[in-house]
Amino acid sequence: MNIASLNLRQAIMYKMQGSDANAVEDTISDAISTGQEKTLPGLGVLFEVLWQNSDAASRQEMVQTIAEHLPKQAERPV
């Protein structure tokens, strides 16, 4: 496999295809609980699916929730 030609979105969608709600929840919970950086792109793709399939009111609620829960001051990354 040529890493330069890898489409990460497509790979994640392929891996998740046919997943039911329980499998999606397990994937999200596992990604968050392990805290591994490598899971962040997958969560991003799942968020993109959510965003693209939400109406304006739902999007605004998501944005508001995220904004309210971001730290006021975060530790500087290395």
C-alpha positions as CSV (number, residue, x, y, z in Angstrom):
1,M,0.0,0.0,0.0
2,N,1.3,3.4,-0.9
3,I,0.8,5.6,2.1
4,A,0.8,8.8,-0.1
5,S,-2.3,7.6,-1.8
6,L,-4.2,6.6,1.3
7,N,-7.5,8.4,1.7
8,L,-8.0,8.4,5.5
9,R,-11.7,9.4,5.3
10,Q,-12.4,6.6,2.9
11,A,-10.5,4.1,5.0
12,I,-12.4,5.1,8.2
13,M,-15.7,4.9,6.4
14,Y,-14.8,1.5,5.0
15,K,-13.9,0.2,8.4
16,M,-17.2,1.6,9.9
17,Q,-19.5,0.6,7.1
18,G,-22.6,-1.3,8.3
19,S,-21.9,-0.5,11.9
20,D,-25.0,-0.2,14.1
21,A,-25.5,2.4,16.8
22,N,-23.9,0.1,19.5
23,A,-20.8,-0.4,17.4
24,V,-20.5,3.3,16.7
25,E,-20.9,4.1,20.4
26,D,-18.3,1.5,21.3
27,T,-15.8,2.9,18.8
28,I,-16.3,6.5,20.1
29,S,-16.1,5.4,23.8
30,D,-13.0,3.3,23.1
31,A,-11.3,6.1,21.2
32,I,-11.9,8.6,24.0
33,S,-11.0,6.2,26.9
34,T,-7.7,5.2,25.4
35,G,-6.8,8.8,24.7
36,Q,-4.5,7.8,21.8
37,E,-3.7,10.5,19.2
38,K,-4.1,8.0,16.4
39,T,-7.9,7.8,17.1
40,L,-8.5,11.5,16.6
41,P,-8.8,11.3,12.8
42,G,-11.5,8.7,13.1
43,L,-13.4,10.7,15.6
44,G,-13.1,13.7,13.2
45,V,-14.6,11.6,10.4
46,L,-17.5,10.5,12.6
47,F,-18.1,14.1,13.6
48,E,-18.1,15.1,9.9
49,V,-20.8,12.5,9.3
50,L,-22.8,13.9,12.2
51,W,-22.3,17.5,11.1
52,Q,-23.3,16.8,7.5
53,N,-26.5,15.1,8.6
54,S,-27.6,17.7,11.1
55,D,-29.9,20.7,10.6
56,A,-28.9,24.2,11.5
57,A,-30.4,24.1,15.0
58,S,-28.5,20.9,15.8
59,R,-25.3,22.3,14.5
60,Q,-25.7,25.4,16.6
61,E,-26.3,23.3,19.7
62,M,-23.1,21.3,19.0
63,V,-21.1,24.4,18.5
64,Q,-22.5,25.9,21.7
65,T,-21.8,22.8,23.7
66,I,-18.2,22.6,22.4
67,A,-17.6,26.2,23.1
68,E,-18.9,26.0,26.6
69,H,-16.7,23.0,27.4
70,L,-13.4,24.2,26.0
71,P,-10.9,25.1,28.6
72,K,-10.5,28.8,29.4
73,Q,-6.8,28.2,29.5
74,A,-5.1,25.1,28.3
75,E,-1.6,23.8,29.0
76,R,0.8,24.7,26.2
77,P,1.7,21.7,24.0
78,V,5.2,20.5,23.9
